[in-house]
Structures are given as C-alpha cells and as structure tokens.
Amino acid sequence: MNPPPLQFPSIREGEIFGREKVKRLIVGISGATGAIYGIRLLEVLGKSNVETHLVITEAAQKTILMETDWKVEKVKSLAKVTYDIQNIGADIASGSFQSEGMVVIPCSIKSLSAIANSFNVNLLIRAADVAIKEKRRLVLVVRETPLHKGHLTLMMNLADMGVVILPPIPAFYHHPKTIDDIVNHTIGKILDLFGINHHLFNRWGSAPLKHILKKKGFKD
C-alpha cells in the first residue's frame, strides 16, 4: 500500500516573500583577553536597529569578570537574544535562521582552531560554521600575540574560505586620546564590514583630521 502524498500548506498570494527581513547580527564572545571589545560592540549595536544574538563561552564569562567591572548577566542584557553555549539546537545553529553574519570578538586561538576545522563542540563554533557554509560574513577578532606558523596557517585557511580576520590592532592616524578611542576604532572597522553607519572615530580624509594635520603644517 502506497503511503499518502505529503501535504504542504498552501501559500496565499502576497505571502511568498513575507515581511521585510530584520537585520540580525550574531555576536560570539570567547575566552581570549579583550572582553571589552565584545561588550563595546554590543553597547554600540544596542543603539542601532540591528537585532543582536549573543553566545558567550564559559571561558569568556570568567574573562569578563577578571578584566572588566561588568557582570555577565549585565553583558547578556545588552543583546536582544542570548543563547546557552551548549544549546546546539538554538536558532543560530541552523542555516535557515537568517542573519547578516557573525562576529567572534574577541576570538581565542582555541575558537579559531575549532572554527577552522569545523569542530562544532559548542554553539559558538556551530554558529560560525553555519556562517561559513551559508556564505555569510564571518569576522574573527583574533586576540593573540606573537603568532606562530600554526596560528597563521589556521588564519590563512579561514581566509581562503572567505572569513575576515580582523585582529584588534590599534591605529593612530585618528589621534586617539583614550583606551576607549582605541577600542572604538576596532568596533568601527567591524561595523564598516557589515555596512552599519557609525561615527566612532574620525576617518582619514575627514574634516576634523584635515584640521589637525593642517595645524601640524601638512597640506591637502
């Protein structure tokens, strides 16, 4: 006896494309030093129209407490949605969950290695693997120095897969005055990669920088 044919719900006219897609960004915070980078990104995105989905590793929770005055629950409250690191059935574990991509900030070498080898040991790694396979933007803010050949090889392999490697290397052309200025520059570079408008630092060629250089005797 043949099984009954599969029944699919009918799609009424006008429902094929649905409503306008919400701009979502997945943020992963791993255990490398530099937890403030992840926190600042969440703070900035909280003032935008971007819906943030956050996953924090166990090591990152310790780093947050060791390096900053933030409580982990307060950091989680900055995101629209927060997931348990072991919840491999979470929304962000599936490619059918649409997003602009993902940022791992900071990204430890352990997480870098797991992502490079598709070793989906937790939700952060799985979400990053999904971003790669779905051809979405994945930015890894790798925080380690110095780097040996193994580290660089992993980065090269990921770059070959389209992953953006963005170490938090400070720039000084914008004349930073505080640590916040340095942190904000890295955050601004990340936002640029996702087409998110911001005014976190003075860009090269901007009027404020031209004014500073002019006072130093430089001409346009």
C-alpha positions, 0 to 999 in steps of 0.5 A, spaced: 500 500 500 502 506 497 503 511 503 499 518 502 502 524 498 505 529 503 501 535 504 504 542 504 500 548 506 498 552 501 501 559 500 496 565 499 498 570 494 502 576 497 505 571 502 511 568 498 516 573 500 513 575 507 515 581 511 521 585 510 527 581 513 530 584 520 537 585 520 540 580 525 547 580 527 550 574 531 555 576 536 560 570 539 564 572 545 570 567 547 575 566 552 581 570 549 583 577 553 579 583 550 572 582 553 571 589 552 571 589 545 565 584 545 561 588 550 563 595 546 560 592 540 554 590 543 553 597 547 554 600 540 549 595 536 544 596 542 543 603 539 542 601 532 536 597 529 540 591 528 537 585 532 543 582 536 544 574 538 549 573 543 553 566 545 558 567 550 563 561 552 564 559 559 571 561 558 569 568 556 564 569 562 570 568 567 574 573 562 569 578 563 569 578 570 577 578 571 578 584 566 572 588 566 567 591 572 561 588 568 557 582 570 555 577 565 548 577 566 549 585 565 553 583 558 547 578 556 542 584 557 545 588 552 543 583 546 536 582 544 537 574 544 542 570 548 543 563 547 546 557 552 553 555 549 551 548 549 544 549 546 546 546 539 539 546 537 538 554 538 536 558 532 543 560 530 545 553 529 541 552 523 542 555 516 535 557 515 535 562 521 537 568 517 542 573 519 547 578 516 553 574 519 557 573 525 562 576 529 567 572 534 570 578 538 574 577 541 576 570 538 581 565 542 586 561 538 582 555 541 575 558 537 579 559 531 582 552 531 575 549 532 572 554 527 577 552 522 576 545 522 569 545 523 569 542 530 562 544 532 563 542 540 559 548 542 554 553 539 559 558 538 563 554 533 556 551 530 554 558 529 560 560 525 560 554 521 553 555 519 556 562 517 561 559 513 557 554 509 551 559 508 556 564 505 555 569 510 560 574 513 564 571 518 569 576 522 574 573 527 577 578 532 583 574 533 586 576 540 593 573 540 600 575 540 606 573 537 603 568 532 606 562 530 606 558 523 600 554 526 596 560 528 597 563 521 596 557 517 589 556 521 588 564 519 590 563 512 585 557 511 579 561 514 581 566 509 581 562 503 574 560 505 572 567 505 572 569 513 575 576 515 580 576 520 580 582 523 585 582 529 584 588 534 590 592 532 590 599 534 591 605 529 593 612 530 592 616 524 585 618 528 589 621 534 586 617 539 586 620 546 583 614 550 583 606 551 576 607 549 578 611 542 582 605 541 577 600 542 572 604 538 576 604 532 576 596 532 568 596 533 568 601 527 572 597 522 567 591 524 561 595 523 564 598 516 564 590 514 557 589 515 555 596 512 552 599 519 553 607 519 557 609 525 561 615 527 566 612 532 572 615 530 574 620 525 576 617 518 582 619 514 580 624 509 575 627 514 574 634 516 576 634 523 583 630 521 584 635 515 584 640 521 589 637 525 594 635 520 593 642 517 595 645 524 601 640 524 603 644 517 601 638 512 597 640 506 591 637 502 
